[in-house]
Amino acid sequence: MKTIFKSFLAFAVIIFSLVFTTANVNAQTAPKIKNVVLVHGAFADGSGWKGLYQVLTKKGYNVTIVQNPLSSLEDDVKATNLALDKQDGPTVLVGHSWGGTVITEAGNHPKVAALVYVAALQPDNGENSIQWLQTAPPAPENGVLAPDDKGIAYYDKAKFHAGFAGDLSKEDAEFMFASQGAFHAQGFGTPITKAAWRTKPSYGIVATEDKSINPDIERAMYKRSNTKITEIKGSHVVFISQPEKVANVIIEASKK
């Protein structure tokens, strides 16, 4: 009888040890942050995030998409802060292109735990977006037009596919062009007052085939700020063409 009891006890200890080990591993690998807020850039709107939204929500993340008015840096930061106010806990804040400038300022919100820059601008205190855009020559495919008489900049329709969304279908690029917001160009000249990446973990995605922001500009900004860099082969809208790979970076940020 004692032999049977000892065998049962030993078996119970093994089972308990396995359960504890599994629980401990799961605790270490589970994301600490479940909220993600996505901020689009100029010449776009929130609809472009649909594929990434689907990938993240299927993995259990709570995803909110900001619709930037694109009327000024201050207005876009305000729209982002409204979305952050509604989050129920720590949040990964993600910005694409001009959205990178927006999250650099809005990322000071107390609920923001990490920043992810997707082919995005990342100015420092006192810097503006145009300063960085002028540090390397634009690609021939780049189609950002000069502001019109209302101060609004659009993307040239003839260049939009190759310059903005070269790895998407013609049909998808046409939809993106048709749905682009009216971007008030003054935003490019507005300086950052407090760069959130100076105090919060930051991750940067370089789109190696980007024709709208020179990939070397992205590399230089991210290197300067000690941002963790991931290079992904894709166009300026790499988050649409490579949603799984972009999601992996966001997931990594959520586990820190």
Order of alpha helices (4+ residues) and beta strands (2+ residues): alpha-beta-alpha-beta-alpha-beta-alpha-beta-alpha-beta-alpha-alpha-beta-beta-alpha-beta-alpha-alpha
